[in-house]
């Protein structure tokens, strides 16, 4: 039970990291997905094989979700050269 609380606390701390880089979000998502997948795989079946399979599946899924949810920061400039945010195409 203590391990589960420690993992949950670490996950919440890592989830609070903000980044607008697609690469950074993919890496964080992959890491969180791998950790979660390993925990679920080990808890569901037990053993190293299911934990490794869960980690691989979680890492791939987390990386995809992290990269897909990257906010787009589009900037346009007015006549005087001042930047302002616009809706991304």
KOLPAGU-49482 format. One record per residue: x, y, z of N, C-alpha, C in turn. Coordinates in nm, 3 decimals. Layout:
! KOLPAGU-49482
@n.X X, n.Y Y, n.Z Z, ca.X X, ca.Y Y, ca.Z Z, c.X X, c.Y Y, c.Z Z
...
This chain:
! KOLPAGU-49482
@n.X 0.082, n.Y -0.119, n.Z 0.000, ca.X 0.000, ca.Y 0.000, ca.Z 0.000, c.X 0.087, c.Y 0.125, c.Z 0.000
@n.X 0.198, n.Y 0.122, n.Z 0.073, ca.X 0.287, ca.Y 0.237, ca.Z 0.078, c.X 0.350, c.Y 0.263, c.Z -0.059
@n.X 0.383, n.Y 0.155, n.Z -0.129, ca.X 0.442, ca.Y 0.170, ca.Z -0.262, c.X 0.343, c.Y 0.235, c.Z -0.358
@n.X 0.217, n.Y 0.195, n.Z -0.349, ca.X 0.115, ca.Y 0.252, ca.Z -0.436, c.X 0.097, c.Y 0.400, c.Z -0.410
@n.X 0.099, n.Y 0.440, n.Z -0.284, ca.X 0.087, ca.Y 0.582, ca.Z -0.251, c.X 0.208, c.Y 0.661, c.Z -0.300
@n.X 0.326, n.Y 0.602, n.Z -0.290, ca.X 0.447, ca.Y 0.667, ca.Z -0.337, c.X 0.444, c.Y 0.685, c.Z -0.489
@n.X 0.401, n.Y 0.583, n.Z -0.560, ca.X 0.390, ca.Y 0.592, ca.Z -0.706, c.X 0.285, c.Y 0.695, c.Z -0.745
@n.X 0.173, n.Y 0.698, n.Z -0.675, ca.X 0.068, ca.Y 0.795, ca.Z -0.706, c.X 0.117, c.Y 0.937, c.Z -0.682
@n.X 0.191, n.Y 0.959, n.Z -0.576, ca.X 0.245, ca.Y 1.093, ca.Z -0.548, c.X 0.346, c.Y 1.135, c.Z -0.655
@n.X 0.432, n.Y 1.043, n.Z -0.695, ca.X 0.530, ca.Y 1.074, ca.Z -0.798, c.X 0.462, c.Y 1.104, c.Z -0.931
@n.X 0.357, n.Y 1.031, n.Z -0.962, ca.X 0.283, ca.Y 1.054, ca.Z -1.086, c.X 0.218, c.Y 1.191, c.Z -1.086
@n.X 0.161, n.Y 1.230, n.Z -0.974, ca.X 0.099, ca.Y 1.363, ca.Z -0.967, c.X 0.203, c.Y 1.473, c.Z -0.980
@n.X 0.320, n.Y 1.454, n.Z -0.922, ca.X 0.424, ca.Y 1.554, ca.Z -0.934, c.X 0.473, c.Y 1.567, c.Z -1.078
@n.X 0.489, n.Y 1.455, n.Z -1.146, ca.X 0.533, ca.Y 1.459, ca.Z -1.285, c.X 0.424, c.Y 1.513, c.Z -1.377
@n.X 0.299, n.Y 1.486, n.Z -1.345, ca.X 0.190, ca.Y 1.533, ca.Z -1.429, c.X 0.178, c.Y 1.684, c.Z -1.423
@n.X 0.229, n.Y 1.746, n.Z -1.320, ca.X 0.222, ca.Y 1.891, ca.Z -1.308, c.X 0.323, c.Y 1.963, c.Z -1.396
@n.X 0.413, n.Y 1.892, n.Z -1.459, ca.X 0.512, ca.Y 1.956, ca.Z -1.546, c.X 0.444, c.Y 2.004, c.Z -1.674
@n.X 0.461, n.Y 2.130, n.Z -1.705, ca.X 0.402, ca.Y 2.187, ca.Z -1.825, c.X 0.512, c.Y 2.204, c.Z -1.929
@n.X 0.482, n.Y 2.171, n.Z -2.050, ca.X 0.575, ca.Y 2.191, ca.Z -2.159, c.X 0.497, c.Y 2.210, c.Z -2.287
@n.X 0.546, n.Y 2.298, n.Z -2.373, ca.X 0.480, ca.Y 2.319, ca.Z -2.500, c.X 0.552, c.Y 2.247, c.Z -2.612
@n.X 0.658, n.Y 2.177, n.Z -2.580, ca.X 0.734, ca.Y 2.104, ca.Z -2.680, c.X 0.673, c.Y 1.965, c.Z -2.702
@n.X 0.651, n.Y 1.930, n.Z -2.827, ca.X 0.594, ca.Y 1.800, ca.Z -2.859, c.X 0.685, c.Y 1.688, c.Z -2.811
@n.X 0.814, n.Y 1.706, n.Z -2.827, ca.X 0.911, ca.Y 1.603, ca.Z -2.786, c.X 0.908, c.Y 1.583, c.Z -2.634
@n.X 0.907, n.Y 1.693, n.Z -2.560, ca.X 0.903, ca.Y 1.684, ca.Z -2.414, c.X 0.777, c.Y 1.615, c.Z -2.366
@n.X 0.664, n.Y 1.652, n.Z -2.424, ca.X 0.537, ca.Y 1.592, ca.Z -2.382, c.X 0.533, c.Y 1.443, c.Z -2.418
@n.X 0.591, n.Y 1.406, n.Z -2.531, ca.X 0.595, ca.Y 1.265, ca.Z -2.568, c.X 0.682, c.Y 1.185, c.Z -2.471
@n.X 0.795, n.Y 1.244, n.Z -2.430, ca.X 0.883, ca.Y 1.174, ca.Z -2.336, c.X 0.817, c.Y 1.158, c.Z -2.199
@n.X 0.754, n.Y 1.265, n.Z -2.149, ca.X 0.687, ca.Y 1.256, ca.Z -2.019, c.X 0.570, c.Y 1.159, c.Z -2.027
@n.X 0.493, n.Y 1.166, n.Z -2.134, ca.X 0.381, ca.Y 1.074, ca.Z -2.152, c.X 0.427, c.Y 0.929, c.Z -2.162
@n.X 0.536, n.Y 0.908, n.Z -2.233, ca.X 0.591, ca.Y 0.773, ca.Z -2.244, c.X 0.640, c.Y 0.719, c.Z -2.111
@n.X 0.706, n.Y 0.805, n.Z -2.034, ca.X 0.754, ca.Y 0.763, ca.Z -1.902, c.X 0.641, c.Y 0.731, c.Z -1.806
@n.X 0.541, n.Y 0.817, n.Z -1.803, ca.X 0.426, ca.Y 0.791, ca.Z -1.715, c.X 0.350, c.Y 0.667, c.Z -1.761
@n.X 0.336, n.Y 0.651, n.Z -1.892, ca.X 0.267, ca.Y 0.534, ca.Z -1.944, c.X 0.342, c.Y 0.405, c.Z -1.914
@n.X 0.474, n.Y 0.409, n.Z -1.925, ca.X 0.555, ca.Y 0.290, ca.Z -1.895, c.X 0.544, c.Y 0.252, c.Z -1.749
@n.X 0.552, n.Y 0.351, n.Z -1.662, ca.X 0.541, ca.Y 0.322, ca.Z -1.518, c.X 0.404, c.Y 0.265, c.Z -1.483
@n.X 0.301, n.Y 0.328, n.Z -1.536, ca.X 0.165, ca.Y 0.280, ca.Z -1.508, c.X 0.143, c.Y 0.142, c.Z -1.566
@n.X 0.189, n.Y 0.120, n.Z -1.689, ca.X 0.172, ca.Y -0.011, ca.Z -1.752, c.X 0.246, c.Y -0.121, c.Z -1.677
@n.X 0.365, n.Y -0.090, n.Z -1.628, ca.X 0.441, ca.Y -0.190, ca.Z -1.552, c.X 0.370, c.Y -0.225, c.Z -1.422
@n.X 0.315, n.Y -0.124, n.Z -1.356, ca.X 0.244, ca.Y -0.150, ca.Z -1.230, c.X 0.118, c.Y -0.233, c.Z -1.254
@n.X 0.043, n.Y -0.196, n.Z -1.357, ca.X -0.080, ca.Y -0.270, ca.Z -1.387, c.X -0.048, c.Y -0.412, c.Z -1.432
@n.X 0.053, n.Y -0.428, n.Z -1.518, ca.X 0.089, ca.Y -0.562, ca.Z -1.564, c.X 0.136, c.Y -0.652, c.Z -1.451
@n.X 0.215, n.Y -0.597, n.Z -1.360, ca.X 0.264, ca.Y -0.676, ca.Z -1.247, c.X 0.151, c.Y -0.709, c.Z -1.149
@n.X 0.060, n.Y -0.613, n.Z -1.130, ca.X -0.048, ca.Y -0.636, ca.Z -1.034, c.X -0.153, c.Y -0.732, c.Z -1.090
@n.X -0.177, n.Y -0.725, n.Z -1.220, ca.X -0.283, ca.Y -0.808, ca.Z -1.279, c.X -0.244, c.Y -0.955, c.Z -1.286
@n.X -0.123, n.Y -0.981, n.Z -1.332, ca.X -0.083, ca.Y -1.121, ca.Z -1.354, c.X 0.031, c.Y -1.161, c.Z -1.262
@n.X 0.124, n.Y -1.071, n.Z -1.240, ca.X 0.241, ca.Y -1.102, ca.Z -1.158, c.X 0.354, c.Y -1.152, c.Z -1.244
@n.X 0.473, n.Y -1.120, n.Z -1.207, ca.X 0.589, ca.Y -1.165, ca.Z -1.282, c.X 0.648, c.Y -1.054, c.Z -1.366
@n.X 0.766, n.Y -1.083, n.Z -1.421, ca.X 0.838, ca.Y -0.982, ca.Z -1.498, c.X 0.784, c.Y -0.968, c.Z -1.639
@n.X 0.740, n.Y -1.076, n.Z -1.699, ca.X 0.690, ca.Y -1.073, ca.Z -1.837, c.X 0.572, c.Y -0.979, c.Z -1.855
@n.X 0.466, n.Y -0.996, n.Z -1.778, ca.X 0.353, ca.Y -0.904, ca.Z -1.791, c.X 0.388, c.Y -0.760, c.Z -1.755
@n.X 0.478, n.Y -0.741, n.Z -1.659, ca.X 0.519, ca.Y -0.606, ca.Z -1.624, c.X 0.592, c.Y -0.539, c.Z -1.740
@n.X 0.680, n.Y -0.614, n.Z -1.809, ca.X 0.751, ca.Y -0.558, ca.Z -1.924, c.X 0.656, c.Y -0.531, c.Z -2.040
@n.X 0.563, n.Y -0.621, n.Z -2.062, ca.X 0.465, ca.Y -0.599, ca.Z -2.169, c.X 0.379, c.Y -0.477, c.Z -2.139
@n.X 0.335, n.Y -0.463, n.Z -2.015, ca.X 0.256, ca.Y -0.347, ca.Z -1.977, c.X 0.335, c.Y -0.218, c.Z -1.990
@n.X 0.463, n.Y -0.224, n.Z -1.956, ca.X 0.548, ca.Y -0.105, ca.Z -1.968, c.X 0.563, c.Y -0.065, c.Z -2.114
@n.X 0.582, n.Y -0.162, n.Z -2.203, ca.X 0.598, ca.Y -0.131, ca.Z -2.345, c.X 0.471, c.Y -0.072, c.Z -2.404
@n.X 0.358, n.Y -0.133, n.Z -2.372, ca.X 0.231, ca.Y -0.083, ca.Z -2.423, c.X 0.200, c.Y 0.054, c.Z -2.365
@n.X 0.224, n.Y 0.072, n.Z -2.236, ca.X 0.199, ca.Y 0.201, ca.Z -2.172, c.X 0.290, c.Y 0.311, c.Z -2.225
@n.X 0.415, n.Y 0.278, n.Z -2.253, ca.X 0.508, ca.Y 0.378, ca.Z -2.306, c.X 0.465, c.Y 0.425, c.Z -2.444
@n.X 0.426, n.Y 0.331, n.Z -2.529, ca.X 0.382, ca.Y 0.368, ca.Z -2.664, c.X 0.255, c.Y 0.453, c.Z -2.658
@n.X 0.159, n.Y 0.409, n.Z -2.579, ca.X 0.034, ca.Y 0.485, ca.Z -2.568, c.X 0.055, c.Y 0.622, c.Z -2.506
@n.X 0.136, n.Y 0.629, n.Z -2.402, ca.X 0.163, ca.Y 0.756, ca.Z -2.336, c.X 0.236, c.Y 0.855, c.Z -2.426
@n.X 0.329, n.Y 0.805, n.Z -2.505, ca.X 0.402, ca.Y 0.892, ca.Z -2.597, c.X 0.308, c.Y 0.947, c.Z -2.704
@n.X 0.220, n.Y 0.863, n.Z -2.756, ca.X 0.125, ca.Y 0.910, ca.Z -2.857, c.X 0.029, c.Y 1.014, c.Z -2.801
@n.X -0.023, n.Y 0.988, n.Z -2.683, ca.X -0.116, ca.Y 1.083, ca.Z -2.622, c.X -0.045, c.Y 1.213, c.Z -2.586
@n.X 0.076, n.Y 1.203, n.Z -2.532, ca.X 0.151, ca.Y 1.323, ca.Z -2.497, c.X 0.181, c.Y 1.411, c.Z -2.617
@n.X 0.220, n.Y 1.349, n.Z -2.727, ca.X 0.250, ca.Y 1.426, ca.Z -2.848, c.X 0.125, c.Y 1.485, c.Z -2.910
@n.X 0.015, n.Y 1.411, n.Z -2.904, ca.X -0.109, ca.Y 1.458, ca.Z -2.966, c.X -0.175, c.Y 1.571, c.Z -2.889
@n.X -0.150, n.Y 1.581, n.Z -2.760, ca.X -0.215, ca.Y 1.683, ca.Z -2.679, c.X -0.130, c.Y 1.807, c.Z -2.657
@n.X -0.024, n.Y 1.824, n.Z -2.735, ca.X 0.061, ca.Y 1.941, ca.Z -2.722, c.X -0.018, c.Y 2.065, c.Z -2.767
@n.X -0.023, n.Y 2.167, n.Z -2.681, ca.X -0.095, ca.Y 2.288, ca.Z -2.723, c.X -0.020, c.Y 2.359, c.Z -2.835
@n.X -0.097, n.Y 2.413, n.Z -2.926, ca.X -0.037, ca.Y 2.485, ca.Z -3.039, c.X -0.030, c.Y 2.633, c.Z -3.003
@n.X 0.085, n.Y 2.690, n.Z -3.019, ca.X 0.106, ca.Y 2.832, ca.Z -2.990, c.X 0.130, c.Y 2.905, c.Z -3.122
@n.X 0.026, n.Y 2.966, n.Z -3.175, ca.X 0.038, ca.Y 3.039, ca.Z -3.301, c.X 0.044, c.Y 3.188, c.Z -3.273
@n.X 0.135, n.Y 3.253, n.Z -3.339, ca.X 0.155, ca.Y 3.396, ca.Z -3.319, c.X 0.145, c.Y 3.468, c.Z -3.452
@n.X 0.076, n.Y 3.579, n.Z -3.452, ca.X 0.069, ca.Y 3.667, ca.Z -3.568, c.X 0.122, c.Y 3.803, c.Z -3.524
@n.X 0.147, n.Y 3.891, n.Z -3.620, ca.X 0.201, ca.Y 4.022, ca.Z -3.591, c.X 0.113, c.Y 4.129, c.Z -3.654
@n.X 0.093, n.Y 4.237, n.Z -3.580, ca.X 0.013, ca.Y 4.347, ca.Z -3.634, c.X 0.100, c.Y 4.438, c.Z -3.721
@n.X 0.043, n.Y 4.548, n.Z -3.768, ca.X 0.115, ca.Y 4.640, ca.Z -3.857, c.X 0.242, c.Y 4.696, c.Z -3.796
@n.X 0.242, n.Y 4.709, n.Z -3.666, ca.X 0.357, ca.Y 4.768, ca.Z -3.597, c.X 0.459, c.Y 4.663, c.Z -3.552
@n.X 0.436, n.Y 4.539, n.Z -3.585, ca.X 0.530, ca.Y 4.433, ca.Z -3.551, c.X 0.511, c.Y 4.374, c.Z -3.413
@n.X 0.400, n.Y 4.409, n.Z -3.347, ca.X 0.373, ca.Y 4.354, ca.Z -3.213, c.X 0.310, c.Y 4.217, c.Z -3.227
@n.X 0.362, n.Y 4.119, n.Z -3.154, ca.X 0.305, ca.Y 3.983, ca.Z -3.164, c.X 0.175, c.Y 3.971, c.Z -3.084
@n.X 0.086, n.Y 3.888, n.Z -3.134, ca.X -0.036, ca.Y 3.851, ca.Z -3.060, c.X -0.074, c.Y 3.710, c.Z -3.100
@n.X -0.144, n.Y 3.645, n.Z -3.009, ca.X -0.185, ca.Y 3.505, ca.Z -3.032, c.X -0.309, c.Y 3.499, c.Z -3.119
@n.X -0.309, n.Y 3.400, n.Z -3.206, ca.X -0.424, ca.Y 3.376, ca.Z -3.292, c.X -0.461, c.Y 3.228, c.Z -3.284
@n.X -0.580, n.Y 3.197, n.Z -3.330, ca.X -0.622, ca.Y 3.057, ca.Z -3.334, c.X -0.540, c.Y 2.984, c.Z -3.441
@n.X -0.488, n.Y 2.869, n.Z -3.404, ca.X -0.404, ca.Y 2.794, ca.Z -3.497, c.X -0.490, c.Y 2.726, c.Z -3.604
@n.X -0.438, n.Y 2.721, n.Z -3.725, ca.X -0.514, ca.Y 2.656, ca.Z -3.834, c.X -0.519, c.Y 2.506, c.Z -3.819
